[in-house]
Amino acid sequence: IFLGMDIKEAVPVSLIAVAVGAWSASTAYLKKSMVDSELVVIISIFMVIGSVMGSLLSAVISSAVLQMIFSAVVLCAGIMMILKKENQKPAIHKGHGHVYFILAGGISLAVGILGSLVGLGGGLFIIPVLYLLFGLSIDIARGTSALTIGFAAAAASIIYFFNGQLDPTAAAPVMLGVAAGGTLGGHLGTEAKPMVVKIIFFGIMLYIAYKLGLEGIKNL
């Protein structure tokens, strides 16, 4: 988006960067116990499956469609996160028993597919899902997301690599920078106030929604 690369070329590089950055950041969250271990297992499995499916579907879905869909979803999720009250009862909670984990798996599959198609590994989707639907605090949602999206992004990037769509020369410097940034970001993220995180996250989502929507309209 920012460097003007075509989304089909940027997606594989973005995914490998997401994997490296997520794993670098997740170490800090694990040390602070800011991870829901049960959800990590379920989400990781189904997001990996979804990411592989999304990688395969990327060859037949146009860039414009991807950009428009992602723009709308990100915008809606950002608005809902800002408006959500902290004491609001979650739509999906562990009191639902097996349904809780079935829904977690189904939603994670969809997030994995969409995240792989747009090259963000599902990170901008899974945090709002965990926060809005599953009722996790914004801190636990960030920690859980950081660990799970690394597996999903890595799985998708492997598919792109074997399909000849990942350029190693472009990915290598990005990976180095993201590893350093992810480690620093993880430490800073564990100390940040929840409301500050929500505002920053909303700003990022708003800008990405605008840029992708604009590019999608141009490519129609």
Residue frames as a rotation matrix with the C-alpha (Angstrom) as fourth column:
ILE 1
0.573 0.819 0.000 0.00
0.819 -0.573 0.000 0.00
0.000 0.000 -1.000 0.00
PHE 2
0.720 -0.280 -0.635 2.57
0.111 -0.857 0.504 2.56
-0.685 -0.434 -0.586 1.16
LEU 3
-0.300 -0.947 -0.118 5.35
-0.093 -0.095 0.991 1.69
-0.949 0.308 -0.060 -1.33
GLY 4
0.077 0.441 -0.894 3.06
-0.890 -0.374 -0.261 1.36
-0.449 0.816 0.364 -4.32
MET 5
-0.919 -0.391 0.057 3.58
-0.336 0.849 0.409 -2.39
-0.208 0.356 -0.911 -4.84
ASP 6
-0.217 0.844 -0.491 0.83
-0.636 0.259 0.727 -4.35
0.740 0.470 0.480 -6.51
ILE 7
0.253 0.384 0.888 -1.14
-0.960 0.211 0.183 -6.24
-0.117 -0.899 0.422 -3.88
LYS 8
0.968 0.102 -0.227 -0.39
-0.157 0.958 -0.240 -9.58
0.193 0.268 0.944 -5.54
GLU 9
0.194 -0.974 -0.120 3.35
0.180 0.156 -0.971 -8.92
0.964 0.167 0.205 -5.16
ALA 10
-0.309 -0.317 0.897 3.13
-0.680 -0.585 -0.442 -7.34
0.664 -0.747 -0.035 -1.72
VAL 11
0.657 0.715 0.239 1.02
-0.674 0.416 0.611 -10.07
0.338 -0.562 0.755 -0.09
PRO 12
0.701 -0.396 -0.594 3.72
0.393 0.909 -0.142 -12.81
0.596 -0.133 0.792 0.09
VAL 13
-0.397 -0.885 0.245 6.36
0.290 -0.374 -0.881 -10.41
0.871 -0.279 0.405 1.43
SER 14
-0.158 0.439 0.884 3.86
-0.758 -0.628 0.177 -8.98
0.633 -0.642 0.432 3.91
LEU 15
0.802 0.564 -0.197 2.93
-0.344 0.706 0.620 -12.43
0.488 -0.430 0.760 5.19
ILE 16
0.290 -0.769 -0.569 6.47
0.663 0.591 -0.460 -13.53
0.690 -0.244 0.681 5.94
ALA 17
-0.603 -0.464 0.649 7.03
-0.062 -0.784 -0.618 -10.19
0.795 -0.413 0.444 7.68
VAL 18
0.266 0.803 0.533 3.88
-0.757 -0.169 0.631 -10.73
0.597 -0.571 0.563 9.74
ALA 19
0.774 0.011 -0.633 5.09
0.212 0.937 0.276 -14.16
0.596 -0.348 0.723 10.85
VAL 20
-0.214 -0.956 -0.200 8.50
0.665 0.008 -0.747 -12.89
0.715 -0.293 0.634 11.96
GLY 21
-0.574 0.017 0.818 7.07
-0.343 -0.913 -0.221 -9.81
0.743 -0.407 0.530 13.66
ALA 22
0.483 0.861 0.157 4.33
-0.570 0.173 0.803 -11.73
0.665 -0.478 0.575 15.46
TRP 23
0.645 -0.290 -0.707 6.69
0.522 0.843 0.131 -14.33
0.558 -0.453 0.695 16.90
SER 24
-0.480 -0.854 0.202 9.17
0.463 -0.442 -0.768 -11.64
0.745 -0.275 0.607 17.95
ALA 25
-0.398 0.411 0.820 6.45
-0.608 -0.788 0.100 -9.72
0.687 -0.458 0.563 19.79
SER 26
0.532 0.775 -0.341 4.75
-0.283 0.542 0.791 -12.76
0.798 -0.324 0.508 21.33
THR 27
-0.168 -0.667 -0.726 7.71
0.582 0.527 -0.619 -13.57
0.796 -0.527 0.300 23.60
ALA 28
-0.899 -0.148 0.412 7.02
-0.173 -0.744 -0.645 -10.45
0.403 -0.651 0.644 25.67
TYR 29
-0.030 0.976 0.218 3.31
-0.851 -0.139 0.506 -11.27
0.524 -0.170 0.835 25.95
LEU 30
0.397 0.118 -0.910 4.06
0.118 0.977 0.178 -14.85
0.910 -0.179 0.374 27.04
LYS 31
-0.623 -0.718 -0.311 6.33
0.451 -0.004 -0.893 -13.60
0.639 -0.696 0.326 29.82
LYS 32
-0.860 0.352 0.369 3.50
-0.496 -0.747 -0.443 -11.37
0.120 -0.564 0.817 31.10
SER 33
-0.782 0.578 0.234 0.91
0.456 0.786 -0.418 -14.21
-0.426 -0.220 -0.878 30.83
MET 34
-0.303 0.656 -0.691 -1.08
-0.518 -0.722 -0.458 -12.10
-0.800 0.220 0.559 28.36
VAL 35
-0.686 0.043 -0.726 -2.14
-0.645 0.426 0.634 -15.12
0.337 0.904 -0.264 26.26
ASP 36
0.291 0.801 0.524 -5.24
-0.846 0.471 -0.251 -17.36
-0.447 -0.370 0.814 26.31
SER 37
-0.652 -0.734 0.189 -3.60
-0.583 0.645 0.494 -20.77
-0.485 0.212 -0.848 25.83
GLU 38
-0.234 0.641 0.731 -6.81
0.351 0.757 -0.551 -22.64
-0.907 0.127 -0.402 24.96
LEU 39
0.770 0.571 -0.285 -7.75
-0.008 -0.437 -0.899 -20.22
-0.638 0.695 -0.332 22.21
VAL 40
0.011 -0.848 -0.530 -4.18
-0.847 -0.290 0.446 -20.16
-0.532 0.444 -0.721 20.86
VAL 41
-0.702 -0.289 0.650 -4.40
-0.043 0.929 0.367 -23.87
-0.711 0.230 -0.665 20.02
ILE 42
0.138 0.864 0.485 -7.84
0.643 0.294 -0.707 -23.67
-0.754 0.409 -0.514 18.35
ILE 43
0.763 0.186 -0.619 -7.18
-0.205 -0.839 -0.504 -20.42
-0.613 0.512 -0.602 16.50
SER 44
-0.194 -0.940 -0.282 -3.72
-0.704 -0.066 0.707 -21.47
-0.683 0.336 -0.649 15.31
ILE 45
-0.577 -0.009 0.817 -4.95
0.304 0.926 0.224 -24.73
-0.758 0.378 -0.531 13.78
PHE 46
0.308 0.829 0.466 -7.87
0.789 0.051 -0.613 -23.21
-0.532 0.557 -0.638 11.89
MET 47
0.685 -0.134 -0.716 -6.08
-0.318 -0.939 -0.129 -20.02
-0.655 0.316 -0.686 10.91
VAL 48
-0.476 -0.878 0.055 -3.30
-0.401 0.272 0.875 -22.10
-0.783 0.394 -0.481 9.35
ILE 49
-0.385 0.430 0.817 -5.87
0.716 0.697 -0.029 -24.07
-0.582 0.574 -0.576 7.35
GLY 50
0.685 0.712 -0.154 -7.61
0.499 -0.613 -0.613 -20.84
-0.530 0.343 -0.775 6.34
SER 51
0.292 -0.669 -0.684 -4.32
-0.488 -0.719 0.495 -19.20
-0.823 0.189 -0.536 5.39
VAL 52
-0.713 -0.517 0.474 -3.41
0.077 0.614 0.785 -22.07
-0.697 0.596 -0.398 3.08
MET 53
0.011 0.817 0.576 -6.87
0.900 0.243 -0.362 -21.88
-0.436 0.522 -0.733 1.49
GLY 54
0.739 0.270 -0.617 -6.55
0.117 -0.954 -0.277 -18.11
-0.664 0.132 -0.736 1.06
SER 55
-0.232 -0.916 -0.326 -3.15
-0.409 -0.212 0.888 -18.50
-0.883 0.339 -0.326 -0.60
LEU 56
-0.697 0.017 0.717 -4.62
0.521 0.698 0.490 -20.90
-0.492 0.715 -0.496 -3.14
LEU 57
0.328 0.929 0.169 -7.64
0.859 -0.220 -0.463 -18.66
-0.393 0.297 -0.870 -3.76
SER 58
0.145 -0.315 -0.938 -5.47
0.049 -0.945 0.324 -15.59
-0.988 -0.093 -0.121 -4.36
ALA 59
-0.822 -0.534 0.198 -4.78
0.177 0.090 0.980 -16.70
-0.541 0.841 0.021 -7.92
VAL 60
-0.570 0.670 0.475 -8.44
0.765 0.223 0.604 -16.45
0.299 0.708 -0.640 -8.92
ILE 61
0.487 0.728 -0.483 -9.66
0.845 -0.532 0.050 -13.40
-0.221 -0.433 -0.874 -6.94
SER 62
0.290 -0.352 0.890 -8.99
0.578 -0.677 -0.456 -9.90
0.763 0.647 0.007 -8.29
SER 63
-0.696 -0.656 -0.291 -7.01
0.652 -0.408 -0.639 -7.30
0.301 -0.635 0.712 -6.34
ALA 64
-0.669 0.485 0.563 -9.87
-0.363 -0.874 0.322 -4.81
0.648 0.012 0.761 -6.48
VAL 65
0.391 0.853 -0.344 -12.30
-0.111 0.415 0.903 -7.22
0.913 -0.315 0.257 -4.82
LEU 66
0.049 -0.475 -0.879 -9.78
0.862 0.464 -0.203 -8.04
0.505 -0.748 0.432 -2.07
GLN 67
-0.864 -0.482 0.144 -9.14
0.375 -0.808 -0.455 -4.38
0.336 -0.339 0.879 -1.35
MET 68
-0.382 0.802 0.459 -12.79
-0.494 -0.597 0.632 -3.38
0.781 0.015 0.624 -1.22
ILE 69
0.496 0.561 -0.662 -13.80
0.203 0.667 0.717 -6.28
0.844 -0.490 0.217 1.05
PHE 70
-0.147 -0.664 -0.733 -10.91
0.918 0.184 -0.351 -5.74
0.368 -0.725 0.582 3.42
SER 71
-0.833 -0.156 0.531 -11.50
0.071 -0.982 -0.177 -1.99
0.549 -0.110 0.828 3.56
ALA 72
0.037 0.957 0.288 -15.12
-0.469 -0.238 0.851 -2.41
0.883 -0.166 0.440 4.63
VAL 73
0.554 0.167 -0.815 -14.39
0.461 0.754 0.468 -5.09
0.693 -0.635 0.341 7.23
VAL 74
-0.432 -0.822 -0.371 -11.50
0.818 -0.184 -0.545 -3.18
0.380 -0.539 0.752 8.82
LEU 75
-0.699 0.225 0.679 -13.52
-0.214 -0.972 0.102 0.04
0.683 -0.074 0.727 9.02
CYS 76
0.373 0.927 -0.020 -16.49
-0.329 0.153 0.932 -1.67
0.868 -0.342 0.362 10.71
ALA 77
0.399 -0.291 -0.870 -14.27
0.724 0.682 0.104 -3.54
0.563 -0.671 0.482 13.17
GLY 78
-0.675 -0.731 0.099 -12.40
0.550 -0.587 -0.594 -0.37
0.492 -0.346 0.799 14.13
ILE 79
-0.396 0.625 0.673 -15.59
-0.494 -0.763 0.417 1.55
0.774 -0.167 0.611 14.85
MET 80
0.608 0.675 -0.417 -17.01
-0.065 0.566 0.822 -1.31
0.791 -0.473 0.388 16.92
MET 81
-0.005 -0.699 -0.715 -13.82
0.835 0.391 -0.388 -1.57
0.551 -0.599 0.581 19.00
ILE 82
-0.840 -0.310 0.446 -13.92
0.096 -0.893 -0.440 2.12
0.535 -0.326 0.780 19.92
LEU 83
-0.185 0.888 0.421 -17.62
-0.676 -0.426 0.601 1.99
0.713 -0.174 0.679 20.83
LYS 84
0.202 0.286 -0.937 -17.48
0.275 0.901 0.334 -1.25
0.940 -0.325 0.104 22.87
LYS 85
0.488 0.031 0.872 -17.90
-0.771 -0.453 0.448 -0.89
0.409 -0.891 -0.198 26.62
GLU 86
-0.520 -0.850 -0.085 -15.41
-0.690 0.477 -0.545 -2.79
0.504 -0.225 -0.834 28.77
ASN 87
-0.738 0.267 0.619 -18.10
-0.433 0.517 -0.738 -4.39
-0.517 -0.813 -0.267 30.94
GLN 88
0.104 0.800 -0.591 -20.26
-0.993 0.056 -0.100 -5.44
-0.047 0.597 0.801 27.99
LYS 89
0.229 0.042 0.973 -21.13
-0.317 0.948 0.033 -9.17
-0.920 -0.316 0.230 28.03
PRO 90
-0.709 -0.582 -0.397 -19.40
-0.558 0.119 0.822 -11.02
-0.432 0.804 -0.409 25.17
ALA 91
0.204 0.800 -0.565 -21.50
-0.977 0.203 -0.066 -12.61
0.062 0.565 0.823 22.43
ILE 92
0.577 -0.134 -0.806 -19.47
-0.092 0.969 -0.227 -15.82
0.812 0.205 0.547 22.70
HIS 93
0.062 -0.570 0.819 -18.14
-0.972 -0.221 -0.080 -17.06
0.227 -0.791 -0.568 26.03
LYS 94
-0.767 -0.545 -0.339 -16.86
-0.483 0.838 -0.256 -20.28
0.423 -0.033 -0.905 27.59
GLY 95
-0.530 0.674 0.515 -20.21
-0.482 0.260 -0.836 -20.88
-0.698 -0.691 0.188 29.24
HIS 96
0.363 0.662 -0.656 -21.42
-0.917 0.128 -0.378 -22.02
-0.166 0.738 0.653 25.82
GLY 97
0.457 -0.217 0.863 -19.30
-0.155 0.935 0.318 -25.17
-0.876 -0.279 0.394 26.18
HIS 98
-0.193 -0.550 0.813 -18.30
0.658 0.542 0.523 -26.95
-0.728 0.635 0.257 22.97
VAL 99
0.679 0.510 0.528 -20.10
0.734 -0.443 -0.516 -24.32
-0.030 0.737 -0.675 20.89
TYR 100
0.789 -0.439 -0.430 -17.52
-0.211 -0.851 0.481 -21.79
-0.577 -0.289 -0.764 22.10
PHE 101
-0.206 -0.961 0.183 -14.65
-0.174 0.220 0.960 -23.75
-0.963 0.166 -0.213 20.58
ILE 102
-0.043 0.278 0.960 -16.58
0.879 0.467 -0.096 -24.68
-0.474 0.840 -0.264 17.43
LEU 103
0.911 0.405 0.085 -17.34
0.403 -0.826 -0.395 -21.01
-0.090 0.394 -0.915 16.78
ALA 104
0.475 -0.820 -0.320 -13.73
-0.376 -0.518 0.769 -20.12
-0.796 -0.245 -0.554 17.56
GLY 105
-0.353 -0.609 0.710 -12.58
0.349 0.618 0.704 -22.62
-0.868 0.496 -0.005 14.95
GLY 106
0.260 0.560 0.787 -15.05
0.942 0.032 -0.334 -21.46
-0.212 0.828 -0.519 12.29
ILE 107
0.970 0.090 -0.226 -14.31
0.073 -0.994 -0.086 -17.79
-0.232 0.067 -0.970 12.77
SER 108
0.200 -0.976 -0.085 -10.57
-0.302 -0.144 0.942 -18.44
-0.932 -0.163 -0.324 12.78
LEU 109
-0.177 -0.189 0.966 -10.86
0.748 0.613 0.256 -20.33
-0.640 0.768 0.033 9.50
ALA 110
0.678 0.528 0.511 -12.59
0.732 -0.539 -0.416 -17.34
0.056 0.657 -0.752 7.89
VAL 111
0.847 -0.425 -0.320 -10.07
-0.248 -0.847 0.471 -14.92
-0.471 -0.320 -0.822 9.38
GLY 112
-0.050 -0.916 0.399 -7.20
0.110 0.392 0.914 -17.04
-0.993 0.090 0.081 8.06
ILE 113
0.078 0.164 0.983 -8.61
0.959 0.256 -0.119 -17.04
-0.271 0.953 -0.138 4.54
LEU 114
0.885 0.356 0.302 -9.25
0.431 -0.871 -0.236 -13.30
0.178 0.339 -0.924 4.44
GLY 115
0.702 -0.678 -0.218 -5.98
-0.256 -0.526 0.811 -12.43
-0.664 -0.514 -0.543 6.16
SER 116
-0.145 -0.765 0.628 -4.00
0.455 0.512 0.729 -14.52
-0.879 0.391 0.274 3.68
LEU 117
0.336 0.370 0.866 -5.77
0.941 -0.086 -0.329 -12.96
-0.047 0.925 -0.377 0.70
VAL 118
0.924 0.084 0.373 -4.89
0.138 -0.983 -0.121 -9.42
0.356 0.163 -0.920 1.73
GLY 119
0.197 -0.980 -0.042 -1.44
0.348 0.109 -0.931 -10.19
0.917 0.169 0.363 3.13
LEU 120
-0.056 -0.212 0.976 -1.85
-0.724 -0.664 -0.186 -9.22
0.687 -0.717 -0.117 6.78
GLY 121
-0.772 -0.403 -0.492 -1.98
-0.060 0.817 -0.574 -12.67
0.633 -0.413 -0.655 8.30
GLY 122
0.086 0.919 -0.385 -5.35
0.558 0.276 0.783 -12.00
0.825 -0.282 -0.489 9.94
GLY 123
-0.675 -0.470 -0.568 -3.86
0.719 -0.248 -0.649 -9.71
0.164 -0.847 0.506 12.59
LEU 124
-0.930 0.344 0.131 -6.23
-0.351 -0.936 -0.035 -6.84
0.111 -0.078 0.991 11.97
PHE 125
-0.076 0.941 -0.329 -9.15
-0.455 0.260 0.852 -9.27
0.887 0.214 0.409 12.10
ILE 126
-0.043 0.078 -0.996 -8.37
0.525 0.850 0.044 -11.57
0.850 -0.521 -0.078 15.00
ILE 127
-0.931 -0.298 -0.209 -7.84
0.333 -0.464 -0.821 -8.83
0.148 -0.834 0.532 17.59
PRO 128
-0.604 0.776 0.178 -11.31
-0.770 -0.627 0.119 -7.30
0.204 -0.066 0.977 17.02
VAL 129
0.084 0.637 -0.766 -12.82
-0.286 0.752 0.594 -10.82
0.955 0.169 0.245 16.95
LEU 130
-0.363 -0.302 -0.882 -11.26
0.667 0.577 -0.472 -11.78
0.651 -0.759 -0.008 20.29
TYR 131
-0.992 -0.074 -0.107 -12.13
0.127 -0.736 -0.665 -8.42
-0.029 -0.673 0.739 21.83
LEU 132
-0.589 0.806 -0.065 -15.63
-0.794 -0.561 0.232 -7.91
0.151 0.188 0.971 20.43
LEU 133
0.186 0.728 -0.660 -17.02
-0.593 0.619 0.516 -11.45
0.784 0.295 0.546 20.17
PHE 134
0.136 -0.210 -0.968 -15.10
0.426 0.895 -0.134 -13.50
0.895 -0.394 0.211 22.74
GLY 135
0.890 0.401 0.218 -14.88
0.024 -0.517 0.855 -10.83
0.456 -0.756 -0.470 25.42
LEU 136
0.228 -0.881 -0.414 -11.13
0.966 0.258 -0.019 -10.99
0.123 -0.396 0.910 25.99
SER 137
0.581 -0.150 -0.800 -9.52
0.225 -0.915 0.335 -7.86
-0.782 -0.375 -0.498 27.35
ILE 138
0.942 -0.239 -0.235 -7.63
-0.319 -0.423 -0.848 -5.82
0.103 0.874 -0.475 24.77
ASP 139
0.093 -0.962 0.257 -4.36
-0.969 -0.028 0.246 -6.90
-0.230 -0.272 -0.935 26.41
ILE 140
-0.163 -0.095 0.982 -5.10
-0.165 0.984 0.068 -10.64
-0.973 -0.151 -0.176 26.27
ALA 141
0.826 0.516 0.229 -6.50
0.164 0.168 -0.972 -10.23
-0.540 0.840 0.054 22.74
ARG 142
0.668 -0.645 -0.372 -3.23
-0.738 -0.510 -0.442 -8.65
0.095 0.570 -0.816 21.58
GLY 143
-0.238 -0.821 0.519 -1.08
-0.850 0.434 0.298 -11.33
-0.470 -0.370 -0.801 23.19
THR 144
0.097 0.378 0.921 -3.18
0.081 0.919 -0.386 -14.21
-0.992 0.112 0.059 21.88
SER 145
0.946 0.303 -0.112 -3.29
-0.052 -0.201 -0.978 -12.68
-0.319 0.932 -0.174 18.41
ALA 146
0.374 -0.884 -0.281 0.47
-0.920 -0.391 0.006 -12.12
-0.115 0.256 -0.960 18.27
LEU 147
-0.420 -0.560 0.714 1.16
-0.524 0.792 0.313 -15.79
-0.741 -0.243 -0.626 18.89
THR 148
0.150 0.594 0.790 -1.49
0.287 0.739 -0.610 -17.27
-0.946 0.318 -0.059 16.62
ILE 149
0.899 0.276 -0.341 -1.11
-0.211 -0.409 -0.888 -15.09
-0.384 0.870 -0.309 13.54
GLY 150
-0.042 -0.982 -0.185 2.57
-0.880 -0.051 0.473 -16.01
-0.474 0.182 -0.861 13.33
PHE 151
-0.506 -0.089 0.858 1.64
0.066 0.988 0.141 -19.64
-0.860 0.128 -0.494 12.57
ALA 152
0.495 0.807 0.322 -1.04
0.449 0.080 -0.890 -18.64
-0.744 0.585 -0.322 10.06
ALA 153
0.744 -0.252 -0.619 1.15
-0.551 -0.755 -0.356 -16.15
-0.377 0.606 -0.700 8.22
ALA 154
-0.342 -0.928 0.146 4.06
-0.707 0.356 0.611 -18.60
-0.619 0.106 -0.778 8.04
ALA 155
-0.234 0.335 0.913 1.81
0.361 0.902 -0.238 -21.31
-0.903 0.274 -0.332 6.58
ALA 156
0.798 0.603 -0.011 0.47
0.250 -0.348 -0.904 -18.97
-0.549 0.718 -0.428 3.91
SER 157
0.481 -0.682 -0.551 3.90
-0.776 -0.624 0.094 -17.62
-0.408 0.382 -0.829 2.99
ILE 158
-0.443 -0.611 0.656 5.19
-0.246 0.786 0.567 -21.18
-0.862 0.090 -0.499 2.44
ILE 159
0.264 0.633 0.728 2.45
0.632 0.457 -0.626 -21.74
-0.729 0.625 -0.279 -0.14
TYR 160
0.926 0.049 -0.375 3.33
-0.189 -0.800 -0.569 -18.50
-0.328 0.598 -0.732 -1.91
PHE 161
0.047 -0.997 -0.066 7.02
-0.745 -0.079 0.662 -19.49
-0.665 0.018 -0.747 -1.87
PHE 162
-0.484 -0.232 0.844 6.45
0.169 0.921 0.350 -22.87
-0.859 0.312 -0.406 -3.50
ASN 163
0.538 0.708 0.457 4.16
0.669 -0.029 -0.742 -21.21
-0.512 0.706 -0.489 -6.07
GLY 164
-0.296 -0.787 0.541 7.03
0.953 -0.282 0.112 -18.89
0.065 0.549 0.834 -7.01
GLN 165
0.459 0.607 0.649 5.19
0.545 -0.769 0.333 -15.78
0.702 0.201 -0.684 -5.78
LEU 166
0.926 -0.190 -0.325 7.54
0.216 -0.439 0.872 -14.84
-0.309 -0.878 -0.366 -2.91
ASP 167
0.599 -0.749 0.283 10.61
0.045 -0.322 -0.946 -12.77
0.799 0.580 -0.159 -3.78
PRO 168
0.539 -0.416 -0.732 13.37
0.836 0.369 0.406 -13.65
0.101 -0.831 0.547 -1.22
THR 169
-0.516 -0.804 0.294 15.43
0.765 -0.588 -0.264 -10.55
0.386 0.089 0.918 -2.09
ALA 170
-0.250 0.517 0.818 12.51
-0.212 -0.854 0.475 -8.31
0.945 -0.054 0.323 -1.17
ALA 171
0.715 0.646 -0.267 11.54
0.055 0.329 0.943 -10.33
0.697 -0.689 0.199 1.90
ALA 172
0.124 -0.756 -0.643 14.98
0.837 0.428 -0.341 -10.61
0.533 -0.496 0.686 3.57
PRO 173
-0.808 -0.479 0.344 15.50
0.235 -0.796 -0.557 -6.95
0.541 -0.369 0.756 4.56
VAL 174
-0.036 0.888 0.459 11.87
-0.557 -0.399 0.728 -6.65
0.830 -0.230 0.509 5.58
MET 175
0.607 0.252 -0.754 12.21
0.317 0.793 0.520 -9.67
0.729 -0.554 0.402 7.88
LEU 176
-0.363 -0.842 -0.399 15.27
0.786 -0.046 -0.616 -8.22
0.501 -0.537 0.679 9.62
GLY 177
-0.787 0.086 0.610 13.59
-0.210 -0.968 -0.135 -4.90
0.580 -0.234 0.781 10.28
VAL 178
0.225 0.973 0.056 10.35
-0.507 0.067 0.859 -6.48
0.832 -0.222 0.508 11.42
ALA 179
0.267 -0.196 -0.943 12.14
0.616 0.788 0.010 -8.84
0.741 -0.583 0.331 13.83
ALA 180
-0.781 -0.604 -0.158 13.75
0.532 -0.510 -0.676 -5.91
0.328 -0.612 0.720 15.62
GLY 181
-0.663 0.592 0.458 10.57
-0.527 -0.803 0.277 -3.88
0.532 -0.058 0.845 15.57
GLY 182
0.279 0.809 -0.517 8.47
-0.150 0.569 0.809 -6.80
0.948 -0.148 0.280 16.75
THR 183
-0.144 -0.431 -0.891 10.69
0.814 0.460 -0.355 -7.42
0.563 -0.776 0.285 19.76
LEU 184
-0.972 -0.230 0.040 10.61
0.181 -0.851 -0.494 -3.76
0.147 -0.473 0.869 20.76
GLY 185
-0.439 0.883 0.164 6.89
-0.588 -0.421 0.691 -3.47
0.679 0.207 0.704 20.04
GLY 186
0.146 0.475 -0.868 6.14
0.325 0.805 0.496 -6.52
0.934 -0.355 -0.037 22.17
HIS 187
-0.533 -0.426 -0.731 7.86
0.824 -0.063 -0.563 -5.02
0.194 -0.903 0.385 25.21
LEU 188
-0.974 0.198 0.107 6.16
-0.208 -0.974 -0.087 -1.66
0.087 -0.107 0.990 24.71
GLY 189
-0.314 0.921 -0.233 2.80
-0.349 0.116 0.930 -3.32
0.883 0.373 0.284 24.09
THR 190
-0.114 0.248 -0.962 2.81
0.718 0.689 0.092 -5.07
0.686 -0.681 -0.257 27.46
GLU 191
-0.688 -0.238 -0.685 3.12
0.684 -0.527 -0.504 -1.71
-0.242 -0.816 0.526 29.21
ALA 192
-0.896 0.320 0.308 0.65
-0.070 -0.787 0.613 0.32
0.438 0.528 0.727 27.13
LYS 193
-0.666 0.738 0.110 -2.71
-0.310 -0.139 -0.941 1.39
-0.679 -0.660 0.321 28.59
PRO 194
-0.426 0.551 0.717 -5.74
0.691 0.710 -0.135 -0.39
-0.584 0.438 -0.684 27.04
MET 195
0.624 0.731 -0.277 -7.46
0.387 -0.597 -0.703 2.83
-0.679 0.331 -0.655 25.91
VAL 196
0.101 -0.690 -0.717 -4.25
-0.642 -0.596 0.482 4.09
-0.760 0.412 -0.503 24.31
VAL 197
-0.784 -0.384 0.488 -3.94
0.026 0.765 0.643 0.80
-0.620 0.517 -0.590 22.44
LYS 198
0.005 0.890 0.456 -7.54
0.780 0.282 -0.559 1.01
-0.626 0.358 -0.692 21.24
ILE 199
0.677 0.245 -0.694 -7.10
-0.087 -0.910 -0.406 4.55
-0.731 0.335 -0.594 19.93
ILE 200
-0.284 -0.866 -0.411 -3.83
-0.679 -0.120 0.724 3.75
-0.677 0.485 -0.554 18.15
PHE 201
-0.725 0.049 0.687 -5.26
0.327 0.903 0.280 0.55
-0.607 0.427 -0.670 16.70
PHE 202
0.368 0.927 0.069 -8.36
0.597 -0.179 -0.782 2.40
-0.713 0.329 -0.620 15.49
GLY 203
0.431 -0.278 -0.858 -6.21
-0.505 -0.863 0.026 5.03
-0.748 0.423 -0.512 13.80
ILE 204
-0.680 -0.732 0.036 -4.20
-0.431 0.439 0.788 2.37
-0.593 0.521 -0.614 11.98
MET 205
-0.472 0.585 0.659 -7.32
0.641 0.741 -0.198 0.50
-0.605 0.329 -0.725 10.91
LEU 206
0.538 0.707 -0.459 -8.98
0.243 -0.652 -0.719 3.69
-0.807 0.275 -0.522 9.69
TYR 207
0.082 -0.602 -0.794 -5.99
-0.733 -0.577 0.362 4.65
-0.676 0.552 -0.489 7.56
ILE 208
-0.852 -0.410 0.326 -5.58
-0.137 0.775 0.616 1.17
-0.505 0.480 -0.717 6.08
ALA 209
-0.088 0.911 0.403 -9.31
0.685 0.349 -0.639 1.00
-0.723 0.220 -0.655 5.31
TYR 210
0.583 0.268 -0.767 -9.08
-0.197 -0.869 -0.454 4.35
-0.788 0.415 -0.454 3.50
LYS 211
-0.291 -0.812 -0.506 -5.99
-0.768 -0.117 0.630 3.40
-0.571 0.572 -0.589 1.47
LEU 212
-0.841 -0.012 0.541 -7.31
0.187 0.932 0.311 -0.01
-0.508 0.362 -0.782 0.48
GLY 213
0.175 0.981 0.083 -10.75
0.565 -0.031 -0.824 1.34
-0.806 0.191 -0.560 -0.37
LEU 214
0.425 -0.093 -0.900 -9.23
-0.507 -0.849 -0.152 4.04
-0.750 0.521 -0.408 -2.55
GLU 215
-0.643 -0.738 -0.208 -7.00
-0.625 0.348 0.699 1.56
-0.443 0.579 -0.684 -4.37
GLY 216
-0.589 0.498 0.637 -9.90
0.449 0.857 -0.254 -0.83
-0.672 0.137 -0.728 -4.81
ILE 217
0.505 0.794 -0.339 -12.03
0.192 -0.486 -0.852 1.86
-0.842 0.365 -0.398 -6.45
LYS 218
0.105 -0.563 -0.820 -9.16
-0.803 -0.535 0.264 2.77
-0.587 0.631 -0.508 -8.79
ASN 219
-0.831 -0.546 0.101 -8.71
-0.419 0.735 0.533 -0.88
-0.365 0.401 -0.840 -9.83
LEU 220
-0.081 0.883 0.461 -12.40
0.128 0.468 -0.874 -1.54
-0.988 -0.012 -0.152 -10.55
